[in-house]
Amino acid sequence: MATDTPTTLIDVLLRHTRTHPHRKAYEFTGGGTVANLTYAELERRSRSMAVALRASAAPGDRVLVMCSPGLDYVAAFLGALYAGVIAVPAYPPTNARNMVRLVRTAQDAQPVAVIADALVLDLIALHDTGGELAALHRIPVEDVPDTGADLPGPRPDADDVAFLQYTSGSTGTPKGVVVSHRNLMHNSALIASRMSISAESVCVSWLPPYHDMGLVGGILQPLHSGFLGVLMTPLDFLQRPMSWLEAVSEYRGTVSGGPDFAFELCSTRFDAQPREDLDLSSWSVAFSGSEPIRRRTLDRFAERFTSVGFRERAFFPCYGLAEATLLVSGGPVDSASVVMAAPVAPNTAPAAPAAPVAPAVPAASATPAVPDGAEREERPLLEEQPRFVECGGIPDEMDVRVADPATGALRAPGEVGEILVASASVAMGYWNGADEASFHARPPGTDRDYLRTGDLGFVRDGRLFVTSRLKDVLILRGRNHHPHDIEDTAAHSHPMVRPGAVAAFTTEVADQDRLMIVAEVRDGAGPESIEELTAALRRAVAEEHGLSVHTVVPIRARTAPKTANGKLQRHRCKELFLSGELAAVSAGATAKERV
């Protein structure tokens, strides 16, 4: 018997089906086709998927959910929840590298089946040359009959595991975040509250459905709150970024967003000419998260699209991670974003915990670094600290602390340290008990466990500022630098550098850590352009950060390693640099030859 208060998303789906069965739940647009599902159709299709899954898997078994983006993916994922099996969203293996990650995911999760469209199943067969996935029972969604047959047995409980969200790490075995139905319901309610969502909202999402932002935010949030979800494919967006904004305009979208690079891409592609067919005035929540949020990107986007109705106050910078289901901080809606310099705090760098963390810009008495072989020029140094866009207010439901990453001692408000989170949204842990300590940090003077996020930041006036990843802090000449600041400078140093495809890291050279930068260049760049680009990049980093770039490696467009959701894999990029495997556009630009 259904309870008055839903405790799982399946309960929510059944309630929508009873109260407004013919209301449209999702619409998919892509490849020149449009398809949609009402709540009644979605429930029936999801139940059919559940029946098919139960024929191959028992409740608690893991099942890979690998459909191409679209309505079948939604029904297959919900079908897994309906059946009580543990869904494992996984990106289709479009190349050998993705196949390696899929195999590692399967080795950890030990799934018994995979549900996907025939095209994806063919890709698995093509790339599974070692036969690691041969034993999986394969369920083509096209072959699942839409009979609406009854599903025997009890429905899942709030404390049952809903799905495993495998983190998009760059090396080693991916870790599966164990998300319960309770976690999912709690975070979905939190998102709805912070974004002021109602039944009249419309979400437009191009984000990959295999990761937390696209899955929880783009697909499951519309179901939770009972409003229309409009879905696109990531490929459509990447091939033509303006298709995203055109969909927001066409469907009168109110909630939509993505990582910083998505807003940057649209600003680059928009010609700023008046367009009567583009109207962004309905867009009230333009969320930005998943990667560092840059003031320059927000300002440029607002400047470009104000003429077609976009309001700067629609920006919704936010912070979240899979280990907290999705959202940790953000909002409130319709508020101006705050930009603030990072305070100085000791001991935030794990590589040298005993050394104080100095400002990210050298002191006035220091001598700035210059590019190798260049004549030193005396110039005044920057006196300002790097500035960070806030990631929104911290909800009452989230207990967020900042602690010394070495000792665990809590930091005072305004001091930089590792971000810790405690909440009903925090996941149950990692599958197979991996890295269990990350979910059980207990700072002195507290009486509960906190999640160690691995991110550095500070809290001021109830707002969270994220400064860097703990493990990504670069230490050069005893000073700490945030790699994404250097990458942003490099990305804007020359028009031939592709935004969102620059990696900065250090490598030991002659017993000293030296700065290396890998940057994708646009198609058609010739030798003269590459030489000019390299010089401009070195000069910009020296001027903005007082750093000498030891090696610049220009690489071909679209060859930098990225995660399935489009984030650059800095550590993987470093590995390829060290092994000389980067697709350099000019000779002599590999680590083997330059280091």
N, C-alpha and C positions, 0 to 999 in steps of 0.2 A: 504494500500500500504506500502510495507516495506521501511524503511528508510535506507540510506547508512550506518549510524552509529547505530549499535545495542544498545538498551537501556535496554534489559533484556536478560536473558540466552535463552529464547525461541526465541528471534530474532537471537541470535547466532546460535542456533540449525538449524533454518530455512535457514540461510545463508550457513552453512556447507552442508546442504542437497542439496541446489542449486548448489554449486560450486564443491563439491566432494562427491556425494551421496554414492559411493561404497567404500569409505575409511573406514577402521575399526575404530570405536570410542572407544569401550570397549571390553575387553576380561576378562572373569571370569574363574578362575581355582580353583578348590576345590573339595574335596571328590572324586578324581579320574576322574572328568569330566571337560571338557573345552567347553565353549560356548562364542559366540561373537555377537556383533551387529555393523552393519555399520551405518553411519549417517542417511541414508534413512530408514533403519529398526528401528533405535531408534526413529526417528521422528514419524513414523507411529505407533509404539507401544505406545509411550507417548501420542499421540493424541487419540488413542483408550482408554487409561486409563482416559484421560480427559473427553471423552464422557461419560464413565461409572460414573465418579465422578459427572458430571453435573446432572445426573439423580437423585442424592441423596443430592446434596449440591449446593447452589448458590454462585456466586462470593462473597468473603469476609467471607464465613463460614469456620470454622476450621475442618480439617480432619486429624486424626491420620494416619501417614504413618509408618507401622510396619512390612514391609516385611523382611524376612530373608536376610542377606547380599547376594548380587548377582545382576544380570541384571534386574530382576523384581523390585527390590528396586529402581534402577536408573530410570526406566521407570515410576514407580508409583510416585516418587517424582517430576519428570519433568511433569508428567501428571497433578499433582496438580497445578504446576505453570502455565501450559498451560490453565487449566480450570479457573484460577483466584481465586481458593480457597486458603486458608492459610494452608500450610502444617505444621504439627506438628510431626516431627520425634520423635519416642518413641521406647525404647528398649522393645523387646518381654518379657512378664512376665514369665520367666523361673522358678520363685519361688515366694513364698508368699511375700517376702520383695520387689521384683521388682513390684509385683502387687500393693502394697501399694503406691509406687511412681507413678505408672501409674494412679491410681485412683486420687491421688492428682493433677497430671498434668491435667487430664480430668476435674476435678472440677474447675480448674482455666481457662483452655482454652475453655471449653464448646463445644467440637466438636460435629458434627452431624453424623459423619460416621468414619469408620476405614477401611483402605485398607491394605490387608496383604495376605500372602499365607495361605492356609487352615490349615497348621500345627500351625501357630501362632494364628489364630482365635480359634482353638481348645484349645490352652493354655489359652486364655482369658476366654473362657467358663469354663475351669477347675478351674481357680483361682478366678474368679469373684463370690465368694460365697455370697457376699452381694448384687449382682445384680446392682452395681453402673453403669456398662457399658452396661446393657441389652438393653437400648433404642437406642444405636448406630446402624445405618444402617451398615451392614457388607458387604464388597465387596471383595470376594476372587479373587486374581489376575488370578488364573487359569481359572476362568469363564469369564474373560473379553475377548470378541471376538476381534480378530485382523482384524477388517474390514476396518480400515483406514477411517472411516466415518468423514465427515466434522464436525468441531466444530463451532456452530453458536456464534455470538456475538464478541465483541472486545477482543483483547488480552490484557494482563495486561500492566499497565503503569509503568514507572520507579519508581514512588513514591508510588505504591501499596505495600502492605505487601506481601513479598514472603513466609516467614515461621517464625515460633516461635521456637527458640532454647532454650529449657528448661535447665537451669543450673543444674549441678550435685551436688547440695548441699547435705549435710549429714543429715540435720534435717529440719523439718517444710515443708511448702508448696514450691515446686520448683517455681522459677521465670522464666517466658517466655520472652526471649530477642526478641524484635520485629525487624526483619531484613527485610529491603525493597529491592526491585530489584536494586535500586540505590546503596545501601550499598554493595550488593553482587557484582555488576559489578565493583565498585570502588576498593574493596579489592582484587578481582580476578586479576584486572590489576596490582595492586601493587605487588601481589605475583609473577606474571609473570615477572615483571621488576626486582625485587630483586633476583629472582632465575635464571635470564637469560634464561627463557623458550622460546622455539621455536616450530615450527610444527614438528621438528624431535625429540623432547623430548619424553621420555617414563616414565610414573609414575607407580610405583608398590605400592599398598596400601593394607595392612591387617587391617587397622584401622576401628573401628566400624563406620558404616555410620550414626549413630544416633546423633553424636556430631560434633562440629565445625571442628576439625582437619581432621577427616575421611570424613565428608560430603563436606565441602568447599574445603579443600586441596586435598583429595584423589579422590573425584568423580567429583565435579563441576569444578575444575581447568583444568583438561584435556579437558572438553567440551569448556570452555571459550577460551582456547588458541589453540584448534584444534589439540591436539596430543593424542596418544594412552594412555588410562587408563587401567592398568591391576589390577584386583581386586581379593583379596583373602578373606577368612573369618577370623575373629579374633580367632575363635576356632582352626583353622588349625595352626595358628602361635603359640598359647599358648601350644598346644599339641606337636608341633615340631618347635621350633623357627627357626631352620636352613632352614625350608621351605621358609621363607621370603627371605633369601639371595640367595637361589637356584633360586627363581623366578626372582630376580634382575639379576642374572647371565644368566638365560635362555632367558629372554626377552630383555636383554641389557638395563636394566633400568638406567635412568639418574637421576631421582628424586624419592626419597623414604626416609622414616624416621618414627619417632615415639617418644614416651617419653623415658627418660633416661633408664628406666628399660628394654626396648626392646633391646637396645645395650648391656646392662649388661647380659641379658639372653643368647644372641647369643655368647658372649665371654665365658660364663660359659659352654655352650654346645659344643663349637667347640673344637675338640681334637688337633688342630694345626698341624695335619698331612697333607702332601701335597695332594691336591685334584685336579686332572686334570679337573674335571667336574665343578669346581667353579671358576668363573672369574668375579671379581668386578671392573675391570678397567673402565667400562662404567659409573660407579656411580659418578656423578659430584656434586650432591646436596644431602647430607645425613643430613636432617634436624632433629634437636632434640629440643623438646619443651614440653609444657603441664605440666611439673613438673621440680623441680630443676635440672639443668644440672651440672653434677659432672665431674671435670677434670679427676679423677681417671677412670671413665667409658670411657671417650673418649680415654685416653691414652691406656687403656687395649684393647679396640676394635681395635684401629689402630695397636697396636703391634701384636694382634692375626691375623689380616686379611691383613696385608701388603703383605704377601707371596702369596696371591691370587688376588693381583692387587688393593686393596683398598688404596686410597691416603688420608692421614690425612687432607690435605687441602680441602677435599670434605665436611668435617663437616660444618654444617650450623646451629649454635645455634640461636634460635629465641625465640621471646616472642609474645604472643597473648592471646586473650580472646574472648569469644562469644559476649560480649558487643561491641567489635570493629569488628564484623563479623568473623575475625580470626587474621590475622597478624598485629602486631604493629611494630616490629623491627626484623631485620635479615639481614645477608649478610654484604658486597657483597660476591658473589661467589668466590671461590678459594682464600680465605684469611685466614691467620693464626688466630686462636681463641686467644683472649686476656684473661688472668687471672689476677685479681687484688684484693687486700685487700680492704674490705669495710672501708670507712672513718667513723669517729665517728660523730654523729649528735645528737642534743637534741630532746626530745619529739617525738619519733617515736612509742612509745608504748601507745595504747589507754587506757590500764588498769591503767596507772599511768602517765597521761600527764604532771603533774607538776614536775616529777622527771627527771633528765637528763638521757639520754641513755648512759650507760657506755660501754666500749669495751666488746665484747662477751667473752673475756678471762680475768680472774682476773688480777689485777695489780700485779707487782712483789712483793709488800709488803703484799699481801693477803695470807691467809692460804688456801690451796686447800682442797676441800671436799673429803672425802673418803667414801667407802661403809659402811653402818651401821654395827657396831660390829667389823670392821676391825681395826687393829693397825695402827695409823697414821705414815706415813713414810715421812720424809722431802725429797722433790725433787724439782728441779727447775721447775718453771712454764713456759708454752709456752708464748713466747713474741709476736708472730705474731697474727694479726687479722685473722679471717676466710677469705678464699680467694674464689672469685666467678668467674665463667666463664661468659664472656659477652654474652648478648643476641643479638648481632649484631648491625649494624648501624641503625640510625633512618632515615627513608626516608623523603624526603622533603615534601611529602604529609601528613605526620604525625606531628602534633604539640604536642610534649611530654614535659611536665613540671614535676617538683618534688616539692611538697609542704609540709609544716608542717601539719600533719593530724588533729591537734587540732585547729590551728588558720587559716589554709588555706594560710598562707604567703608563697610565693615562696622561695625555697631554692636555694642557689648558686650552680653552677656546681661543682660536686664532693661531695655534701652533701646528706646524706640519708634522704628520706622523702617518702610520698605517691606518686605513679606514677599517673599522670593525662594525659588524651589523648583527643585531639580534632581533628576531621577529618571527611571527608565524609563517611568513613567506620564505624564511630560510629553509633550504632543502634539507632532506634527511641525511645527507652525506654523499660520498662518492660510492659508486657500485663496487662491490667486493672490498669495501673498507679502505680504499686507497686514500692516502693522505688524510687520515681521520683527524689528526691534530688540528687541521685548518678549521674544522667546525667546532672545536672545543677550546678556544682561547678564553682564558678567564683572567682578565687584568686584576691586579691587586686592588682590593676594596670593592669588588663586584661579587655578585652572588648568582650569576648566570653565565651560560656559555655564549660566546660570540664567534661569528664567522670572520676569519682573517681573509680579507678581500685581495691582498697583495697589491692594492692601490694606495698611493700616497695622496694626502690631501689635508684640508683643514676645514673647520666649521666656524663661521662667523655670522652672528645675528640669525641663527637658525637655518642658514643656507650652507650647502655643501659645495666645496671647491675641490676638484680633483686635479692634482698637479702632474702625476706620472705613475707609471707602473714601478713598484718597488724594485723588481729585478731588472728594469730597463734603465735605471739611472746611470748615466755615463759619468765616470770620474776621470777628469783630465787635469793634471797638475794640481791635484788635491782639491779640486772644486767640482761640485755636482752640476750636471747639465741635464735637462729633460730632452730626450731625443726628438720628441715630436716638435719641439720649438725649433731645433736645428733643421729638421725635415721641412717644416713650413717655410723657413727662410730659403732653403735650397729650392723648394718647389716654385717659389715666386721670384727667383733670381734671374730667370731667362724664359722667354715665351716658348722655347722648344722643350722645356722640362714638363713632363706630364704630371698634373696634380694627383695626389693620392698614391703615388708610385715612387716614393723616395724613402730610402732606409739609411739611417745614421747609426753607426756602432763603432766600438773601439776594438783594436787588435794590437797585440803586443809586438813591437818592433824595437829591436836592440834594447830589450829590457824596459821599455816604456810603452804605455798605452797611447796609441795614436788614433786619430779620428779618420774613419773611412766613410765615404758617402756613395751609395749606389742610387742611380737615378734613371728612370725610363725616359727616353727622348721620343718626340713625336716622329711619325713616319716621314721619310724624306729628308732627314737631317744629313747634310754632307759633312766632309771633314772640317771645312772652315766653320760651319755652325757648331760642330762638336767642340772645336778648340775654343770658340767664343763662349759657348755655354759653360765649359769647364772653368774658364777664367772668371766668368761672372759669378758662378756658384762659389768658388773659393773666396772671391772678394766680398760677396754678401755675407758669408758666414764669419769672415774675419771682422767685418764692420759691425754686424749685429751681435755677435757673441764673443768677440775677442779670441777666436780659435783658429788654429791652422789646420786645414784639411790635408792630411797626408796623401790620400789617394781618392780620386774621383773616378768612378766606373760608370760611364754612360752605357745603358743596355737598351736592347730593342723594345719597342712598345709592346705591352701586354705579355711580357715574359717574367716580370717580377713575381715571386711566389706570394700567393694570397690565400686566405681562408675561403671557405665556401660562401661566406657572407660578405666577401669583398675586402676584408681587412688585410693590410700588408703583413706578411710574416717576417718580422725583422730578424729573428734568430735564424730562420731558415735561409734568409738572404745572406746572412753572415756565413753560414755553412757553405753555401754555393760559392761565395766569394773566396773563402779559404781553399776550397777544392778546385778553383779555377773553372767552375762549370757555368758561370753566368754568361748570358748571351750578349757579350760586349759588342758594341758597334764599331770599335776600332781596336787594332792590335795593340798589345802591350798594356792592357787595362785589366789584367787579372791579378789575383793575389800572388800567384806563383811567379809572376814576372815583376811585380812592383814591390812586394814586401820581402 
